[in-house]
Amino acid sequence: MKPQRMLLMRTLTAIFLFVLLLAACAAPPAPPSASSGGESAAAPATKITIKLAENPWTGSQVNVAVAKQLLEEQLGYTVEIVTIDENAQWPALANGDISASLEVWPSGHAENVAQYIDDQKVVENAGALGVVGRIGWYAPSYVVAAHPELANWEGFTKPELAGLFSTAETGDKGQFLSGDPSWVQYDESIVDNLGLELQVTYAGSEEAILASLDSAYSREEPVLFYFWTPHSIFAKYDLTRVSLPEYSDECYAKAASGGVDCDYPADTLFKIVWAGLKEAAPDAYNLLTNLSYSTDDQIAMIAAVEVDGKTITEAAAAWIAANESVWQGWLK
């Protein structure tokens, strides 16, 4: 090859290599592969809105507030609170209109559990809340101190003793004060089946019961009412639980026919979730199924609201701030 042609070829090769080098420098970097440990090139999926059932009592409300704050602040979900009574929430959970309910009292929901969890499998038992509750009949201890027979249901079979609780509405019979008619309660059956000289009246809400108790207590008057533990009122008032015939499964098997004639059972409270939640929002499902704290934890939050005057949100936030080691475990 002639020297001139060799020089031309070398010059062209150099130019070609220079152009290739410029192209390589200008090209964008390749996306990292899964094996390289980089993030996926796919955009993250949109998170669903988590809808939490809030039942009309303070324990349910603080549970929901704790879950809402953690779901939003730790997992980035939008959370909607749905105020609904404990019976109406079951079909709403079944069709996914509600994602979870965090405080179910099992003594009043055997039929719902059988239908929606066991048979249809459209609602899932999400595990124990960790709180143990008990519904019962209560009277101020000063009433029982003056009339010891009223510590037992048999005292209310006597017209002269039951009559101490009478009102203009109940006439000669004593008043048994209940709350919202939608609550789990068998008091009319208990009164009828035990032959008690009482008439059930409905205050309409927890707040109305508490107002009646506060009014009676301030004047040291008799009052007999439906209530439950855990609750802050036991730190504020000296109350006596009235003994009813001991609870049994056989007794509650007669509930549908109005045959209950015994006490309420101790309830290990549990959570329920929409059966599709695990697939739709696995990290939210994980947190809600892990969520669990003690009866004392819940009582402290309830008391912060009902005794100390904090809002539900403030009480939940204070518990979260003081118990990071607990709720961090719910995220794992």
C-alpha positions as CSV (number, residue, x, y, z in Angstrom):
1,M,0.0,0.0,0.0
2,K,1.3,3.4,-0.9
3,P,2.3,5.6,2.1
4,Q,-0.3,8.3,1.1
5,R,-3.2,5.7,1.2
6,M,-2.0,4.2,4.5
7,L,-2.0,7.7,6.0
8,L,-5.5,8.3,4.7
9,M,-6.8,5.0,6.1
10,R,-5.3,5.8,9.5
11,T,-6.9,9.2,9.5
12,L,-10.3,7.8,8.6
13,T,-10.0,5.1,11.3
14,A,-9.1,7.7,13.9
15,I,-12.1,9.8,13.0
16,F,-14.4,6.8,13.1
17,L,-13.2,5.8,16.6
18,F,-13.5,9.4,17.8
19,V,-17.2,9.5,16.6
20,L,-17.9,6.2,18.4
21,L,-16.4,7.6,21.6
22,L,-18.6,10.7,21.4
23,A,-21.7,8.6,20.9
24,A,-20.9,6.4,23.8
25,C,-20.4,9.4,26.1
26,A,-23.7,10.9,25.0
27,A,-25.8,7.8,25.4
28,P,-27.9,7.5,28.7
29,P,-26.9,4.9,31.2
30,A,-28.7,1.6,31.0
31,P,-31.3,1.0,33.7
32,P,-30.0,-1.2,36.5
33,S,-31.0,-4.9,36.3
34,A,-32.8,-6.7,39.1
35,S,-29.6,-8.6,39.9
36,S,-27.6,-5.4,40.4
37,G,-29.8,-4.4,43.3
38,G,-31.2,-1.2,41.7
39,E,-34.8,-0.1,41.8
40,S,-37.3,-1.5,39.3
41,A,-37.9,0.7,36.3
42,A,-41.7,0.1,36.7
43,A,-43.6,2.9,38.5
44,P,-44.9,2.0,42.0
45,A,-48.6,0.8,42.2
46,T,-51.1,3.3,43.6
47,K,-52.0,2.6,47.2
48,I,-55.7,2.0,47.9
49,T,-57.6,4.1,50.5
50,I,-57.8,2.1,53.7
51,K,-61.3,2.5,55.3
52,L,-61.5,1.8,59.0
53,A,-64.8,1.1,60.8
54,E,-65.3,3.3,63.9
55,N,-67.9,2.0,66.3
56,P,-69.7,4.4,68.8
57,W,-67.5,3.9,71.9
58,T,-64.2,5.4,72.9
59,G,-62.2,2.1,72.8
60,S,-63.0,1.6,69.2
61,Q,-62.2,5.3,68.4
62,V,-58.7,5.2,70.0
63,N,-57.9,1.9,68.2
64,V,-58.8,3.5,64.9
65,A,-56.8,6.7,65.6
66,V,-53.7,4.7,66.4
67,A,-54.0,2.6,63.2
68,K,-54.8,5.7,61.1
69,Q,-51.7,7.6,62.2
70,L,-49.4,4.7,61.7
71,L,-50.9,3.8,58.3
72,E,-50.5,7.4,57.1
73,E,-47.2,8.3,58.7
74,Q,-45.3,5.0,58.4
75,L,-46.8,3.4,55.3
76,G,-48.1,6.4,53.2
77,Y,-51.7,5.3,53.0
78,T,-54.8,7.6,52.8
79,V,-57.1,6.5,55.6
80,E,-60.9,7.2,55.7
81,I,-62.8,6.6,59.0
82,V,-66.3,5.2,58.5
83,T,-68.6,5.7,61.5
84,I,-70.9,2.7,61.6
85,D,-72.5,0.4,64.2
86,E,-71.1,-3.0,65.0
87,N,-73.8,-5.0,63.2
88,A,-73.9,-3.0,59.9
89,Q,-70.1,-3.2,59.5
90,W,-70.2,-6.9,58.6
91,P,-71.8,-6.7,55.1
92,A,-69.8,-3.6,54.4
93,L,-66.6,-5.5,55.2
94,A,-67.8,-8.5,53.1
95,N,-68.0,-6.4,49.9
96,G,-64.9,-4.3,50.5
97,D,-66.6,-1.0,51.4
98,I,-64.8,-1.1,54.7
99,S,-61.2,-2.5,55.0
100,A,-61.1,-3.3,58.7
101,S,-62.8,-3.1,62.1
102,L,-60.5,-3.2,65.1
103,E,-62.6,-4.1,68.1
104,V,-65.2,-6.9,67.8
105,W,-66.9,-8.2,71.0
106,P,-67.3,-12.0,70.2
107,S,-70.2,-12.6,72.6
108,G,-72.6,-10.7,70.4
109,H,-71.4,-11.8,67.0
110,A,-71.4,-15.6,66.8
111,E,-73.8,-15.5,63.9
112,N,-71.8,-13.0,62.0
113,V,-68.6,-15.0,62.5
114,A,-70.3,-18.1,61.3
115,Q,-71.8,-16.4,58.2
116,Y,-69.1,-14.1,57.0
117,I,-65.9,-15.7,58.3
118,D,-66.5,-19.4,58.5
119,D,-69.1,-20.0,55.7
120,Q,-68.7,-17.3,53.1
121,K,-65.0,-16.5,53.8
122,V,-65.5,-12.9,52.7
123,V,-64.3,-11.5,56.1
124,E,-61.1,-12.6,57.8
125,N,-60.4,-12.8,61.6
126,A,-57.3,-10.6,61.9
127,G,-56.3,-11.8,65.4
128,A,-56.7,-10.7,69.0
129,L,-56.6,-7.0,69.8
130,G,-55.0,-7.9,73.2
131,V,-57.8,-6.2,75.2
132,V,-60.2,-8.3,77.3
133,G,-63.6,-6.8,77.8
134,R,-66.7,-7.5,79.9
135,I,-70.3,-6.2,79.6
136,G,-72.3,-6.1,82.8
137,W,-74.8,-4.5,85.1
138,Y,-73.5,-1.8,87.5
139,A,-74.8,0.3,90.3
140,P,-73.1,2.9,92.6
141,S,-71.5,1.2,95.6
142,Y,-73.3,3.5,98.0
143,V,-76.6,1.9,96.8
144,V,-75.3,-1.6,97.5
145,A,-73.8,-0.6,100.8
146,A,-77.3,0.6,101.9
147,H,-79.1,-2.4,100.4
148,P,-76.7,-5.4,100.2
149,E,-79.2,-7.6,98.5
150,L,-78.9,-5.5,95.4
151,A,-75.4,-6.9,94.8
152,N,-77.2,-10.0,93.4
153,W,-79.9,-10.3,90.7
154,E,-82.2,-11.9,93.2
155,G,-82.6,-8.6,95.0
156,F,-84.3,-7.2,91.9
157,T,-87.0,-9.8,92.1
158,K,-88.3,-7.9,95.2
159,P,-90.6,-5.0,94.2
160,E,-89.7,-2.8,97.2
161,L,-85.9,-3.0,96.3
162,A,-86.3,-2.8,92.5
163,G,-88.7,0.1,93.1
164,L,-85.8,2.2,94.4
165,F,-84.7,2.6,90.8
166,S,-88.2,3.6,89.5
167,T,-88.8,6.7,87.3
168,A,-91.8,8.5,86.0
169,E,-91.4,6.4,82.8
170,T,-91.2,3.0,84.5
171,G,-93.9,3.5,87.1
172,D,-93.7,0.9,89.9
173,K,-90.9,-1.0,88.3
174,G,-87.2,-0.1,88.6
175,Q,-85.4,1.3,85.6
176,F,-82.6,-0.6,84.0
177,L,-80.7,2.0,81.8
178,S,-79.2,0.8,78.6
179,G,-77.6,2.7,75.8
180,D,-78.1,2.4,72.0
181,P,-80.5,-0.3,70.9
182,S,-78.1,-1.4,68.3
183,W,-75.5,-2.5,70.9
184,V,-75.0,-6.1,71.8
185,Q,-77.3,-6.7,74.7
186,Y,-79.7,-9.3,76.1
187,D,-81.0,-7.3,79.0
188,E,-84.7,-7.5,78.1
189,S,-84.4,-11.3,77.9
190,I,-82.5,-11.4,81.2
191,V,-85.1,-9.3,83.0
192,D,-88.0,-11.3,81.6
193,N,-86.5,-14.8,82.1
194,L,-85.3,-14.1,85.7
195,G,-88.6,-12.4,86.7
196,L,-87.0,-9.1,87.7
197,E,-89.1,-6.1,88.7
198,L,-87.3,-3.9,86.1
199,Q,-88.0,-2.2,82.8
200,V,-85.3,-1.6,80.3
201,T,-85.1,2.0,78.9
202,Y,-82.6,3.2,76.3
203,A,-80.6,6.3,76.9
204,G,-79.4,6.2,73.3
205,S,-75.7,6.5,73.7
206,E,-72.7,6.0,75.9
207,E,-72.6,9.8,76.6
208,A,-76.3,9.7,77.7
209,I,-75.6,6.8,80.2
210,L,-72.6,8.7,81.6
211,A,-74.7,11.9,82.0
212,S,-77.4,9.9,83.9
213,L,-74.8,8.3,86.1
214,D,-73.1,11.6,86.8
215,S,-76.4,13.2,87.7
216,A,-77.5,10.3,90.0
217,Y,-74.0,10.0,91.6
218,S,-73.9,13.7,92.5
219,R,-77.1,13.4,94.5
220,E,-76.3,9.8,95.7
221,E,-79.5,8.5,94.1
222,P,-80.0,4.9,92.8
223,V,-79.2,4.1,89.2
224,L,-78.7,0.7,87.5
225,F,-77.2,0.6,84.1
226,Y,-75.5,-1.4,81.3
227,F,-71.8,-0.8,80.9
228,W,-68.5,-2.5,80.2
229,T,-64.8,-2.7,81.0
230,P,-62.3,-1.4,79.9
231,H,-63.5,2.1,80.6
232,S,-62.4,5.2,82.4
233,I,-65.5,5.5,84.6
234,F,-64.1,2.9,87.0
235,A,-61.4,5.4,87.9
236,K,-63.9,8.2,88.5
237,Y,-66.8,6.4,90.3
238,D,-67.0,3.7,92.9
239,L,-69.3,1.1,91.2
240,T,-70.4,-2.4,92.0
241,R,-71.0,-5.1,89.4
242,V,-74.4,-6.8,90.0
243,S,-74.0,-10.6,90.0
244,L,-76.1,-12.4,87.4
245,P,-76.4,-16.2,87.0
246,E,-73.0,-17.4,85.6
247,Y,-72.4,-17.3,81.9
248,S,-72.6,-20.6,79.9
249,D,-72.5,-21.5,76.3
250,E,-75.8,-23.3,76.7
251,C,-77.4,-20.1,78.0
252,Y,-76.2,-18.1,75.0
253,A,-77.3,-20.8,72.6
254,K,-80.8,-19.6,73.4
255,A,-80.1,-16.0,72.4
256,A,-82.0,-16.1,69.1
257,S,-85.2,-17.2,70.8
258,G,-84.9,-14.7,73.6
259,G,-83.8,-17.3,76.2
260,V,-80.7,-15.6,77.7
261,D,-81.0,-15.7,81.5
262,C,-77.3,-15.4,82.5
263,D,-74.4,-13.0,82.7
264,Y,-72.3,-11.7,79.8
265,P,-69.1,-13.5,79.2
266,A,-65.6,-12.2,79.3
267,D,-64.7,-11.2,75.8
268,T,-61.3,-11.5,74.2
269,L,-61.7,-8.7,71.6
270,F,-60.5,-9.3,68.1
271,K,-60.1,-7.6,64.7
272,I,-61.7,-8.3,61.4
273,V,-60.6,-7.3,57.8
274,W,-62.0,-7.5,54.3
275,A,-60.8,-10.8,52.8
276,G,-59.3,-8.9,49.8
277,L,-57.1,-6.7,51.9
278,K,-54.1,-8.9,52.1
279,E,-53.7,-8.9,48.3
280,A,-54.8,-5.3,47.8
281,A,-52.6,-3.8,50.5
282,P,-50.2,-6.4,52.0
283,D,-48.2,-3.9,54.2
284,A,-51.4,-2.4,55.6
285,Y,-52.8,-5.9,56.2
286,N,-49.6,-6.8,58.0
287,L,-49.8,-3.8,60.3
288,L,-53.5,-4.3,61.2
289,T,-53.1,-8.1,61.9
290,N,-50.1,-7.4,64.1
291,L,-51.7,-4.5,66.0
292,S,-52.1,-5.6,69.6
293,Y,-51.8,-3.9,73.0
294,S,-52.9,-4.5,76.5
295,T,-56.1,-3.7,78.3
296,D,-54.2,-1.2,80.4
297,D,-52.8,0.5,77.3
298,Q,-56.3,1.0,76.0
299,I,-57.7,2.2,79.4
300,A,-54.9,4.8,79.5
301,M,-55.9,6.2,76.1
302,I,-59.6,6.1,77.0
303,A,-58.9,7.9,80.3
304,A,-56.8,10.5,78.5
305,V,-59.9,11.4,76.5
306,E,-62.7,11.0,79.0
307,V,-60.9,12.2,82.2
308,D,-58.0,14.4,81.0
309,G,-59.9,16.1,78.1
310,K,-57.6,15.1,75.3
311,T,-58.9,14.6,71.8
312,I,-59.0,11.0,70.4
313,T,-56.2,12.0,68.0
314,E,-54.1,13.5,70.8
315,A,-54.5,10.4,73.0
316,A,-53.5,8.1,70.2
317,A,-50.5,10.3,69.3
318,A,-49.3,10.3,72.9
319,W,-49.5,6.5,73.0
320,I,-47.6,6.1,69.7
321,A,-44.9,8.5,70.9
322,A,-44.4,6.6,74.2
323,N,-44.5,3.1,72.7
324,E,-42.4,3.1,69.5
325,S,-40.8,-0.3,70.5
326,V,-44.3,-1.8,70.4
327,W,-45.6,-0.5,67.1
328,Q,-42.3,-0.9,65.3
329,G,-42.9,-4.6,65.7
330,W,-46.3,-4.3,63.9
331,L,-44.5,-3.1,60.8
332,K,-42.3,-6.2,60.5
